[in-house]
Amino acid sequence: MRLNELRDNDGSTKPRTRVGRGIGSGKGKTGGRGVKGQKSRSGVSIKGFEGGQMPLHQRLPKRGFTKPNRKQYAEVSLGRLQQAVDAGKLDAKSAVDGAALVAAGVVRRVKDGIRLVGGGELKAKLDLTVAGGSKPAIAAVEKAGGKVTVTAPAKDKADAE
């Protein structure tokens, strides 16, 4: 078998219907839209219309809230850090912060800070400076002999109340 002999199985694909291409096509003249009226024209936006009754999506209450000034962190997994160390892009002996991660190509931009997340395994001993991190990820770095410095203020019980 050669590349020029490859083709789909018989009956697996149907040719698309060419609408409005003459009386012999079976979809000529009105093109399957019927006769006259709003729905026969182009640019119809009638999908949610319920004949003047308040549409369902407007009858239901709004839910939730999106904080307009929410902090966005660049997330870095342990596996990605190990990959960068193995590739020689990240120096395990020097301190690793946002600028070092951008220079190594681990993250594209720092945003509001770097957040350390699990996922993967870290073998290298790293001295990290991050804005935050998950407890298992920080524990994994410390288990590998590294150190994590968290710069963002920790959420204590007084803030929660």
N, C-alpha and C positions, 0 to 999 in steps of 0.2 A: 504494500500500500504506500502511495506517495501523497505528499501534501495536496497536490492538485486533484486527488481522488477523494478527499474528505468531503462529506456532505451529511446533512441531517437525515434522520430516518424518514421514510415515506409517511406523510400524514402528521408529522410532528410540528410543522409550521404551516400557518395559513397566510396567504398574501393579504395585506391590509386592504380594506374596502376604500376605493377611491370615490369619494362622495361628490356628486354634482358634475359627473363627466358623461353626460348624455343619456338618452332614453333607454338605450340597450343595456346599460349597466345595472338597471334596477334601482339605482339610487340617484337618478338624475333630477333635473328641475328643482324640486324643493329640498332635495338631499336628505330625505327621511325625517324632515322637521314638521311635516303636516302643512297646513295652509294658514297664512296670516297669524296675527296675534304676537304678543310679546316674545313668546318662546321660540318663534320662528326667526327672530332677528338675532343679530350678533350682540354680544355685550350684555347678556341677561344676568342679573344678580337676584335671583328669586328663591334660592335654595332654602333659606331659613324663614321664608314668608308663610304666614299661616292665615291668610285672608283677612288681615286687619287685627286678628286676635294677637295679644302680646306673645311673641315667640318664646318657646321653651327656654332658650339660653338667656333670655332677659327676665323670665319669671323666677329663675333659681337665684338664691342669694350668692353674693360674692364671698369668696373664702380666702384667707391668708393675707400675707403682707410681704412685700419685697423691700428690704431695707435699702434706701438709695445710696448710702455711703458705706456699704459693707466692705470689709477688707478682703482682698483677693490675694491668696498666697500661691507661690509657685511650689508645687509639691514635688518632692524628690524621694524616690524609693531607695531602700538599702541596696537592692540588686543593681540599680542604675549607678549608684556610687561605686560599687565593687567593679562594675564593668569599666568605668572611667579610670579606676586605679590600675586594673589589669592592662588597659590599653596604653597606659603611661600618660594619659591626659591630666590626671589629678595626682599631685604629689602628696603621699601619705604622711611625709615627715613634717610638712608645713601646715599651718592652720588653714582650715577650709571654711570659707564664708561665701556670701552671695557672689562677690566679684570673682572669686576663684572658680565657682561653679559655672558662671557665665563664660569665663575665659576657656574652661575645659569643654564647653558645649553641652553640659549636662542640662542646663535650663536656658531658655531663650532670653528671659528677662526676670529681674528679681521681683517685680510688682511691689506688694506691701511687705515682702519678706519671704524667707524660705521656710517651708514646713516639711518636716521629716516624717515619712510614713513607712510602714512595714512593707513587706513584699520583697522576696529575694533573701539572700544570705550575705552578710558582711563578714569578711575575714580580716580585712585590713584594719590597722589601728589608726583611727582618725580623730583629729581634734576639731570638732564641728562647732560653728557659731550660727544658730538658726533662730527664727522668730518663734517657732513652736514645733511640737512633734508629738506623735502618739506615744503612750507609755511603753508598749511593746518595742517600738522602734528605738527609743532612747535606751531601753534595757539591753537590746541587742548590740548597740554600739558600745555600751559599757562592758558587756560580756566579752566583746572582741578586744578589749583593752583600751578603747578610745574614751573620749570625753565629749559631752554635749553641753554647750552653754546656750541657755534659752534667754533671748533678749526681750521678748514680749512679756508684758506683765502677766503673771499667773492668775487665773480666775480662782479667787478664794471664796469661802462660804459667805462672807459679808457682801460681796458683789452680787451673789446669786439671790440674796434676800432683798 
